[in-house]
Every structure is written in structure tokens, then in C-alpha cells.
Amino acid sequence: VVVGSGKSRLIPDGFSRDKAMEQNARFLSFCGDIASQYGIKIVIEPLNCGETNFINTVEEGIEACKFTNHSNVFCLADFFHMFKNNETMDAIENS
């Protein structure tokens, strides 16, 4: 299951990015627990900066995975969004 809705993870102005990361991790852990019962994986889709202000790059997606620390939560490297964010393949290779 791809978690990729930009509007649902948009951080409102003035809201703590750290708090957003904590809330996101709780949500991903919850989803990861349920999905694992059915053999389904959860993947975070980094989106381009025009779609959201939270988890825009592969590096940020991997950071969110590490912060969540759930064996069933992964990061998706979507070439379209990588291109839109001017990321290179190094983003995947160096992760």
C-alpha cells in the first residue's frame, strides 16, 4: 500500500515538523501492523514540492522509515517525483 496523499500529510504553517514526524510514525506503525497480518507492505511515497511540504525526497522518505522503525514500512523511489525534485539516482544508491 502506497502512502502518497500530499494533502493528508501537509504540515500546516506554524506546526512543528518534529511533531508531524511523530504523528506520521504512529500512523505508519499502525498501518504496518495491520498490513503485515495480510502480507501487505506499506511504502512511503516522497512527493514533489508542489504537492506537499513533508517527505519530498527519497532521503526524507528513508528518514521517515528509520524514525518509524517498523519492519513492514519502506520507502518508494518514484522516478517521476525524483525527477520533479531534481534528485539523481545517487539518492537511491547512497541510502
Stockholm file with secondary structure:
# STOCKHOLM 1.0

chainA/1-95         VVVGSGKSRLIPDGFSRDKAMEQNARFLSFCGDIASQYGIKIVIEPLNCGETNFINTVEEGIEACKFTNHSNVFCLADFFHMFKNNETMDAIENS
#=GR chainA/1-95 SS CEECCTGGGCCCTTCCHHHHHHHHHHHHHHHHHHHHTTTCCEEECCCCTTTCSSSCSHHHHHHHHHHHTCTTEEECCCHHHHHHTTCCTHHHHTC
#=GC SS_cons        CEECCTGGGCCCTTCCHHHHHHHHHHHHHHHHHHHHTTTCCEEECCCCTTTCSSSCSHHHHHHHHHHHTCTTEEECCCHHHHHHTTCCTHHHHTC
//
